[in-house]
């Protein structure tokens, strides 16, 4: 049996897939401990996974909600700037507290979210590690645009030049993160770094993005393994939902996720857009707002604070989404096409992949209004090609058990299968 440690960005979209992979590894006889802040402890332990608290002084209970509330009120470039600041602050905490925690945990290897900086701890301690891309993977290949930009992948020279320029711009924007990390690398006697992606695992980079949803570029980057969604329905807490209020009309399910969901205006626009379409709109607020804060909404949609998303998308005709990777993957796993309103961070890159495969349309957040959104929903409802494209991806995803394949790659890359069975 191998003893594995894991680090991830403390958000639902990162924690849920990591926990699903951890559970699968534990089912194979390994043990996993997730290092994290106080706000995620109860969710990790509820999933039956060991937990080690770090950042107790910097991130007391309730900090995550305050940070997420600030993020939820932002869009566009301000989202990126706030996220970079947040990651740099978290990096300092992880490198300060995580080093001793890892030393004391008697680990064989680490699993590290690409949005976390614990790879520096692994390098310093000489521990093998695997990189996990719980959002679109970071690749050192200029055929792929940085995921912050909603561009399609391309072999054309001018697209590759554009991507190179974008990478340099983002490197400059991310300088606070490099500064935070390099403080510790210098103190530990390690070479400083300034190149995105240079700290990724040399053993394996595993992404839950399916190959069927990636840009059609061959060959794929070396050492990058496409799998499928890391989903474990058993770890999802039960959510009460008024199923008896569904009236049989085509269902439109709308969610802006659990981070950037503070925009009353966008929820109102979604409600306005669906009026007169002979559909039933269900909106999940994701804990960002209370129903009363939205006031009277057009069309009397069914609005809930939290929704049983896996069950609802099975019934949906269209999903309106912020294009968070987990919601997109869960929708496409049911063959449901999407209308994407990417609000920031990795969401433009996810939406670009949906569009490239014809499985949905994009409405830019700065241009979204009821008229444009209504046209987008009508187009996806009326044009069968979107559903056919979604079902094509669904069929490809159905051939893959994401956590199982990822666990295989973890074992093979870390050479722990034989040790686990010895």
N, C-alpha and C positions, 0 to 999 in steps of 0.2 A: 504493500500500500504506500502511495506517495502522499506527502503532506504538502499541500499547495496553498499559497496565499494569493489574494486577489485585491486589486485596487480599481475603483471606477469613479467617474464623475458622479456626485450625489444627486442625480436626477432620476425620475421614474423611468424615462426612456433609456437610461443606461443601467440602472439597478435591476429592472425586471429581466432583461436578457442575460445579464451576468448571473443572476440568481438561477435562471433556468439552466444555464450551462453548468454552474456549480452543482446543482442537484443531480444532473446527469453524471457528472464525474463521481459524485458520492455514491450513486447507484452502482458504479463500477468498482467500488471498494476503496477509492481514494478519500482523503479528508480535505476539506477546503475551509479556510478562514477568510472572511472579508474584512478588510481594514476600512473603517469609515468613521464619520462624525456621529454625534448623538442622535440627530434627527433621522438617521436611517437604521438605527439599531433594531427597533421593534419590527420593521419590515423584513430585515435579514433573518432575525431569529424566528419570525412567523413562518418563513420559508424553510425552517429547519436547518439553517446553516450557521456555523460558528461565526462569532463576531468579535473583533478587537477594536476597542475605542481609541481613536486618535483625535487630536485637535480639541481636547476638552476645554481648554482655556479660550481658544479663538472662536470656536463654533459651539457655544452652549445650545441646549435644546431650544428650538424656536428660531434659530438663525436662518435656517434654510427657507422657511416660509417668508421671512422678511426679504431675503435676497430674491426669491422667486417673484414676490409681489412687485418689486422694483422692475425686474426683467419683463414681467407681464405687461407693463405699461409702455414698453418700448417697441420700436420697429426699425428695420433697416440698419444703417451704419451704427446707430447708437447701441443696438443689440450687440454688434460685434465688439465695440469698444468696452461695453460693460462686461461682456463675457471674457475678454482678454484680461481685464483687471481682476475679475473674479478667479480666473484660472491661475493668475500669477500669485494672488494671495493664498489660494489653496495649495499651490506648489510649495511655497515657503513652509506652510504647516506640514504638508506631507513629508518633505525632506527633513524637517526638524524632528517631528515625532515618529514618522514612519520607520526611520533607520533603526532606532532602538527596538521598536515593536517587532520588526521583521527579524532582527537578531535574536530576540527572545522567543520567537515562535517556532524555532527548529524546523525550518521549511526546506523542502527539496527544490522548489521552483516557484515562480510567480506568474500570474496571469494579470496583464496590465492593459487597461483601457487606454486607447491612444489619446484620450482627452485628459489623462492623468500623467503626472511626471515621475511616478515611482520607478520608471525604467532606470533612472539615475541611481536609485538605491540598489537595484539588481546589478548594475554595472559595477558599482563601488564594492559590493560584497562578493562579486563573482558568482552570483546566482543565475542559473539559466532562466529565461522568461520567454513567454509568448505574448505578442501584441494582439489585442482584440479591437477590431473596428466595429463599434456598436452604432456608429453613424457611417456614411460612406467612407471608404478607406482613404487614408493619406498615402499618396503614391508619388515617388520621385520619377515622374514620367510626364513630360509636357504635352502628351496627347490628351491628358485628362485635365480639365480646368479645376482649380481649387473649388471645393464643394460650396464655398460661400457664394460663388457666382453661378447664376442659372444658365450657363452656357452648355452646349452639347459637346461631347468629345469629338475629336477630329484629327485626321492625319495631315490636313492642309498646313502648309508652312506658316501662313499668317495666323491661323488659330493657335499653333504651337508658340509662336512669338507672343501673341496676346496672353497666353497662359503663363509664359515665362515672366512677362511684365507683372501680371497679377500676383504671381508667387512672390516677386520681389516687394511689391506693395504690402502684401499681407505679412511678409517677414518683418518689414518695418513697423507695421501696426502691432505685431506680436512681440516687439522688443521688450516690453515689461515682463513677459513670461521668460524670455531668454535671460534677462537680467536677474530675475529671481532664482532661476535654476543655476546660473553660473556663479552666483554667490557661494552656493554649496559646492559646486564642482571645484572651484578654486580652493576652498577650504579643505576639501578632501584630496587635493593634489591631482585632480583630473583635468583633462583638456577641456577648454570652454567650447561651447557649440553655438552656432548661429544659423544652421541650415534646417528648415522644417523636414521632419522625417528621418534625420540622421540617427535618432535614438530608437528607432523601431527595432524589433527583434530580428536578429540575423537567422534565427531558427524558423520562425513562421509568423506570418501576419494573417490572422483569421478574421474574415468579415462575415457578418450575418446578411449582407447584401447578396441576393442570389445572382448568379451569373446571368440569368434571364432578364434581370433588370438593369444590368450594367450596360454602358455604352458599347456598341458593336465595334470593338477595336481588338485586333489580333496582332501579335500574341499578347495575352495579358501580362502584366508586370510579374517578374519572377518572385518566388517566395510568397506570393499572395494567394490565399485560398478562399474562394467563394464557397459559401455553404448555403444557409437559408435561415429563416427567422428563428431566433432563440426564444421559443415560447413554451411555457409550461402552464397549461390552464389550471392545474391544481394549486399553483402558488397565488393565483388571483383571488383576492378576498371577495366573498359574496357581496353583491350589490342589489339592494331592493330596487325593483323597477315595476311601474304600473302596466304590466303587459296587457291587461284588459282594456287599456285606452288606445291600443293600436286598432285602427278601424279598417284595415284591409287595402287601403290605397297604397300606391307605390311609396316606399319609405325612403326619405332622404335623411341620412344621418350626418350631423355636423358636429365636429369637435375641433377646437384649437389647441388641444393638448393640455398638459398640466403645468407648463411654464409660462408661455406667452398668451395667457387667456384672460387678461384683465380688460380687454377692449370692449366696452359696452357698445360702441359704435359698430364694430364688426359683427357682433351678434345681432344687432338690430338690422343691419344690412342683409344678413343671411335670412332673417325672418321676412323682410320686405321682398327679397328676391323670389321667395317661394310662393308668395301669394298668387292665387289664380292658376297655378300649375296642376291642380288636381293631384296633389301629392300630400303626404303627411310628413311634416318636418319634426324630427327629434333632435334637440340640441343638448349636448353635454357641456357643462361649464367647467369641468375639470377641477373644481375646488377653487377657482380663481375669483369667482363672484357668487353672490347669493341671487336667487331668482328674483327677489324683490328689487334688487338694484337695477334690473333691466326695465322695470315699469311695464306698461302695456305694450305687447308686441303684436305686430300685424299677423293676421292669419291664425292666431291662437296656437302656436307650436307647442309641442310637449317638451318642456325644459326640465332637466334634472341636474343636480350638482355633479353627480357621478353616474356613469352608465356602465352596464355590463357589455363592454364594447365587442368582445369576441362573439357574443350571442347576437347583438344587434346588426353587425355587418353581414351576418348570414342572411338577414331579411332585407337588406338595403338594396335599392336600385342604383343609388349614387351615394358616394361619401364626399362631403365637403370637408376639407382638411387643411391644416397648416403645413402639411407635407412633412411632418415628423416621420422618421423612418419606420418606427414601430406601427403607427396607424396605417401607413401606406402598405406595409407588408401584410398586416392583418386583413386589410381590405382586398388586396390582390390575391391572397390565399383563398378567398371566397369568390374570386372572379368578378369583383365589383369595381367598376371604373370610378375615377376620381375627378373632382374639381379642386385644384390646389391653390391655396392662398399662402405662399411661402413668406413667413414673417421675418426670418433671419437665421443666422448661424448656418447649419448644414441644410436647411430646408430648401433653399433655391437649387442646390445640387440634387436633392432627392426629386424635386418637382421636375427638373430638367430630364431626369432619367425616365420618369413617368411619361412625359410628353414625347421623348425620343422613341418610345416603344408604342405610342399611340393609345395608351391606356387611360388617358385623361387630358385635361386642359389646364392651363395656368391663367389665373387672374392676378396680376401684380398687386400687392397690397396697397401701394400708393395710388393705384387707379381703380381700386375696387369700389363699386357703388351698386345699388340694387339692380339697375338696368344691365350693366355688364355681367354681373353674377347670374342674373336670370337667364341671359342669353347663353352663358356657359352651361348652366344646368340643363336648359332645354336642349342644347346641342348634344350633350352626353346622353340624355334620356332618349333622344330621337335617333341618333346615329348609332346603328348597331356595331359599327367598326370599333368603337371604344370598348364595348363589352367583349367583342371577340378578342381584342388585344389583351384585355385583362384576363380572359379565360386562358389565353395562350400562356401567359406568365403563370397563372394558377396551375396549369397542367405541368409545367416545368418544376414548379415549387413542390407539387405533390409527390414528385419522385425523390425528394430529399427530406430527411429528418435532420433539421439544422443542428440541434444540440448533439445528436448522435454523431454526425459527421465531424463537428467541431471537436468533440471529445476524442474521436479517433486521431485527429490531427494533433491535438495536444499530447496525447500519449506517444504517438510516433515521433513528434518533434523533440519532446523532452526525454524520450527513451525510458519511459516509466512503465510501459505495459508489462515487460518481463519482470521488472522489479515488483510490480503490484501483484503479480501472480506467483512470484517465487515462494 
